[in-house]
Amino acid sequence: MLVPIFTLKLNHKINTRMLTIGCYDGQHPCLTAATTAGKVFIHNAHNRGIASGRMSVSGENSDISLLNIQQAVSAVSAGKLDPTSNCDSLLVGTQTNLLAYDVINNSDLFYKDTPDGVNAVVVGSLGTVEMPLAVVGGNCAIQGFDLEGNDVFWTVTGDNVCSLALCDFTNDGKMELIVGSEDYDIRVFQDDEIIAEMTETEAITLLCPMMHSRFGYALANGTVGVYDRTARYWRIKSKNQAIAIHAFDLDSDGVPELITGWSNGKIDARSDRTGEVIFKDNFSVSLAGIVEGDYRMDGKTELICCAVDGEVRGYLPASRDLKGNLMDTNTEQDAVRELSQRKQNLLLELKNYEENARAAQSNRPSGLGGMDTGQMGIIPANTQLQTSLTVDPGDEKHPPHVELFVATTNETILRTALIFAEGIFEGESHVVHPNVNNLSSELKVPITPPKDVPVDLHIKAFVGMKGSTQFHVFEITRQLPRFSMYIPCAKLPQEPQGTVTFTVQERVQRVVLWINQNFLLTDEWPAGAPLHFQVVSLRGTGALVIHMEGNGQVTIKTDDMDLAGEVIQSMAVFLGIEDLQVTSDFPGYMEELKNILIKVDEFSSVRQKLTAEMADHSNLIRSMVVRAEDARILADWKNMRKYYMELFDLNRDLINGYKIRCNNHTELLSCLKLVNQAIQRAGRLRVGRPKTIVVNACREAFKTHNIDALFKIMKVGAT
Amino acid sequence: MMGTMRQDFGAAAMALVPRGMDPLYTALSLFRRRRFEDCVTVCTMLLEKNPYDQAAWTLKMRALTEQLYVDEVDVDEEGIAEMLMDDNAIAEVARPGTSLKKPGTSSGGPSPGVRPTSQSGRPLSGFVRPGTQGGRPGTMEQAIRTPRTAHTARPVTSASGRFVRLGTASMLSSPDGPFINLARLNFHKYAARQSLAKPLFEYIFHHENDVRNALELAALATEEAQFKDWWWKVQLAKCYYRLGLFRDAERQLKSALVQQVMVDTYLYLCKVYVRMDQPLTAIEVFSQGLEHFPGEVSLLTGIARIYDGLNDSTNAVKFYKEVLHHDNTHVEAIACIATHHFYTDQPEIALRFFRRLLQMGVYNSELFCNIGLCCFYAQQYDMTLNCFERAIALASDENMADIWYNIGHVALGIGDIALAYQCFKLALASNNDHAESYNNLGVLEWKKGRVEQARAFFQTAQMLAPIMFEPHYNFAALSEKLGDLQSSYIAARKSVESFPEHMDSNSLLKQLKDHFAML
């Protein structure tokens, strides 16, 4: 049984997920966390050692120092930015800025504007970049700052970044950046190139590196799991939310466990292999963060868990003689209980078989009645379950969908069908159980996948006779192809405006093969020299035309830039293309983008005016407060009243101004997000090296306000 | 009436322009000779003839601006409002020696027992400049009261007060209303023309003192210059600094420095850091500036001032000496080094520095007072009283009290108690808030055995200067003698608070504690 070796009360609220630990003087680890009212506190348990001279801090909170950030803090992190010193720097992110701060010298390292916001910060060396970087994840953009505050790394991602982690994904000794975002994707960047993408079922709120290429993750719906590269080891789901995850070797077996802190105050440690709980403990309120550090300065690293009310508990790794048995239970008893449970189940099963056998053998005059068969749940031995997927264009009553058709081969009926698939249904699985009166041997399940991703459908069907009480379970797995929501159509309602053109060194047959694998077609598409394949989206986003000449020139026509990107990425993977340069033209989208860019400019200039106005007002308010107080001390009630009345009016103005500014900021943010997404889309039209070049060139063009260049790069790529 | 006045105006202008000379050329010449008022008159005449004369318009703007031009870098004092409602500093409790907020936290500072402190608890500086007199008061009441009792006027805010006054003063000088109606200017048009935009900006910033409009113009102009003109960036930073948006100011200045290294920009950047209470960063920036401009006096002085503010006199003097190495007529450096030597028990050396000041033409009562004190402590008694006589002759109402107080000290030194008593009384006569004199009078009364009087003097001194430890200690010692242990304890506590290492206070406190424990 493991108990905390120390507990502390910090008497300060801790914002969730904003906790870190850093050795700001190179020796003493300090817990650092964001607290209410735009402040960050640093808990220095050892400051009596450093305090020299006449520093005297009042009474009980003597070991806590507060930092004013003046804005709501959105991320806190600490790490070594300066490779030459052994002191950590503190990084504090807000919605508009990133501050790197040298705590011990009370001086800024740098203070940078981050118009895309700061949702997550990690510090460490990244890929081939020599200096350690502070990597910042904002809305659709990722930036890396070095010690001087130069942004040496920049890239875009599909949606708002929720979590970041540095992990040696490829086992090559260099760190890769793992990014979790709101569009349910985990992306892995090697330098600025995406090398892997995994789709999850919710926004990825947390990521943590474990050992080698293994990393833990947590989702907004309460899922926690572990990946090794692109393969998922295990995952569990809880109705509570995971607030913090951390890798720590709690049972001293040399392999770190995944420690999870939950919103209901639970913490548990799970084996990284199986997800089995090896230790748990309870706080009275939600967890705020988990870190590790040598907080007692005795040379041993502790696991430190903090709750939102400022309670801190530290755990030392268990000694080896505990043999990994950290819980307050007896393993032997557990094993006995588990085995007897299994015995019980087996006995029940055996009994069932015996009864069936008896029924079959009993020599009744009437033979084996249908009634009995039903009751016993006997079905013909050759019963099979058939499934098929078709595209239904829909009608007035039903929206267009993909139809999953499940049927048995004979008169047996389907009592229930259970479909398990990620990312299609709410809550991952879907159960169909028709009314008892209209049971039949077939079932139709409409499916509308929200995204163009290949999905495995795991289907479990209960098959039996009408009126049976016991059913046979059939398990079957079907794969839903990537582009299932498209239906071929001979005549297009409207020719798409946007085009992408590129050349591949491949035969037409290979592309046809790709089409047949990735689209849900009733008949295989015939292979022929000029390939002309046209489909209409069931999501109402228009048509998609893929045209390929015999010489390898491919033209994709669609109005949806995302779709074009998906098609190209999927095709590139299938055909094994490493680098692909394309020319594209999306007139409608470009027009939209132009408007957005104009809006961005407008918002920026309005924002500056508003800022100046507010600063002016706040200066006025300050002087007014002093005057009013002055009048109060002089007992000049009339003037005091006057000043306070004015103050009240001014304050109201200021609050109104603030509201306007808030709206302005939100709109600016959403516009910037759209711009970043546009750059991301332009990147997705290319593969490999050209993709990275395009993304960086777009950024450069956007930074220098060169809108024409931006459009040109998006169209023909950068040189 | 108006018509005639205008005619007079025109006639006056004509009188300035010699026959046969181009009026604009004359105006330019007047401008160069710094006869700004005349220049404005001639330009006004030119503008009346042709309101669209851009050259005359620009020149008039520049002439008006020059009249009110102040060096933004040096002239700046934090107002009460900024000081109290300051939320720009990041660390609330910074490590000692890394913040200007907590004076006396640095370990290398002089002891208040040796070097007296100003009214607000900072060691006396050798050179009075904005910000050296005040410390940071704890509460609003204290802050508001301090400037009234001491002779250290502090503006309510730096945003109002002086700047607004400058602005309104300029309004009066033009009877036809303001020269340029800012509300009707199309900033876009002017921003595009760099030659007009720059004088216009300076006019709006210095003359009209309308920071918001100045900021708007600067923002447009810098955009027009494709963010490549460092000058505009520095101006933007000036506006942001005035508005209290220090972070924005910092960003602009840094970006300006990337394009063009300028001493002025470095000084401004350091000002921003000082306001954000990051003295170490400021020193680093100064050092960076020194790499580009080795031996630049203003940068070196800046470093020395910050060390002074941190109460690190060793380093401060080191840099002041460096300043003197490059500019041997630097008054501030000489004065600060002299003061340092005086308070480190080397009056002879201090005397040499003060004499140097005298040779350079500084001729005021403070200097004579200092020389007098140096002479006294260097045992050149013949000069002492001479110097004080001159000091009194030159003294104004403000520093008369200090001089009498110092003469009182000399009297104490030669054992003439009666003279000392007289001197302190005279000091109080010229400034009845002089806490030090009250304290010393109290001691004298106590020596004479008039205990009640002494108590009253100490109490007054305590009230006037809560930051001084002497009246607290004296009061505590007196109360202890009188048996009023409770008051003694309270006063001793206060004394230790303002001077934690004071041996006598500490031992008195210990003695009292032991006594209480026995009870």
Interface residues (C-beta under 8 A of the other chain):
Chain A: I50 A51 S52 G53 R54 M55 S56 V57 S65 L66 L67 N68 I69 Q70 N97 L99 Y101 V103 I104 N105 N106 S107 D108 Y111 D113 S605 Q608 K609 T611 A612 E613 A615 D616 S618 N619 L620 R622 S623 V625 V626 R627 E629 D630 I633
Chain B: G79 I80 A81 E82 L84 M85 D87 N88 A89 I90 A91 E92 V93 A94 R95 P96 G97 T98 S99 K102 G104 T105 S106 S107 M140 E141 A143 I144 R145 V156 T157 A159 S160 V211 R212 L215 E216 A219 C239 Y240 L243 G244 L245 R247 D248 E250 R251 Y273 M276 D277 Q278 P279 L280 T281 E284 P500 E501
